[in-house]
Amino acid sequence: MYFYMPTKIYCESNCVRNHAKDLSTLGKKALIVTGRRSSKENGSLADIQDALSKEGISYEIFDRIEENPSIETVMEARDFGNESGADFVIGIGGGSPLDAAKAISLMMKQIDKTEDYLYEKGSDDAYPVVSVPTTCGTGSEATPYAILTIHRKRTKSSISHRIFPVLALCDPNYLKNLPPSVLASTSIDALGHFMESYINNNATFYSKMLCKEGMHLWSSVKDVLLGKPACDADYESLLNASTLAGMAISHTGTSLPHGLSYYPTYETGVPHGKAVGSFLPAYLRAAKNYQSEILSLLNFPDTDAFTSYVNQVLGSVMISDDLKKAAVNGMLSNQGKLANCPFPVDEDVMWGMFE
């Protein structure tokens, strides 16, 4: 049995302001890593700036992180951070800035390494990372993973190094600014993390404990994704569920839905959570030994009801036959994802994931 979670996590209203003192121990100058707009609009960037100023910590802002960040962007930010003299990194946003911040912190510390080091074995020594999530799906604030886009391979993959944030400041108020489609897509991503961690060869008593509590919590607010007005407690539940899901996959990894999702996301721009969600009903149908327990935890009467719910939340995802074939062939050679899957997978099973 094994459990490891080195990240100090706070989840509460006004979280950044309440725990500004924790930032003072991490370094003398921060590199803030974020996207172009959302952190400015939801107030998270201003909160971090105020907290750093209060503690007398200087900072620079790199706000050019794109959705599904690329290796090239990480290296650009690495150079910017080192030139500015930063000695810790703060990621603000959804999974893209949070994952990028981890990779950037690694490469800032590994100053003599090229981009190839991201996918090579070696030291995980990195500058401290702080995560400030503003969506409720990736769980990156509680994982060591950093998923980057590899353009030369036309896909996404986590770097070879494990970089846990030292601190996560999670404020449910930031979710209130999300468009409904983003709230839905990211929340379904969290659901995917729970299901793929639970239906997984690496699952343990501890990881299942996280999944069980997390799926129960997620289920209690799932109607919000269908348009039910959300209260403060609902946003807190969605964010806590996302963090629990991150803790779970940090011990088990993900499986078929995540591996397959990278193909429509890269080739056709389908949002990550929506792409993952499109494969969850088929994954549950294939995992026959797990169906009753998963459905009970999520409070669905049967797989048809679950499928109907996912389709209603996300809408359809159109995938061409050529892209399906590429995904099937790619996944059949993806030994990491196949090893995590607890039921036999052949070409027929893989094609069935698109039904």
Secondary structure, 3 states (H helix, E strand, C coil): CCCCCCCEEEECCCHHHHCHHHHHHCCCEEEEECCCCHHHHCCHHHHHHHHHHHCCCEEEEECCCCCCCEHHHHHHHHHHHHHHCCCEEEEEECHHHHHHHHHHHHHHHCCCCCHHHHHCCCCCCCCCEEEEECCCCCCHHHCCCCEEEEHHHCEEEECCCCCCCCEEEECHHHHHHCCHHHHHHHHHHHHHHHHHHHCCCCCCHHHHHHHHHHHHHHHHCHHHHHCCCCCHHHHHHHHHHHHHHHHHHHHHCCCHHHHHHHHHHHHHCCCHHHHHHHHHHHHHHHCHHHHHHHHHHHCCCCHHHHHHHHHHHHCCCCCCHHHHHHHHHHHHCCHHHHHHCCCCCCHHHHHHCCC
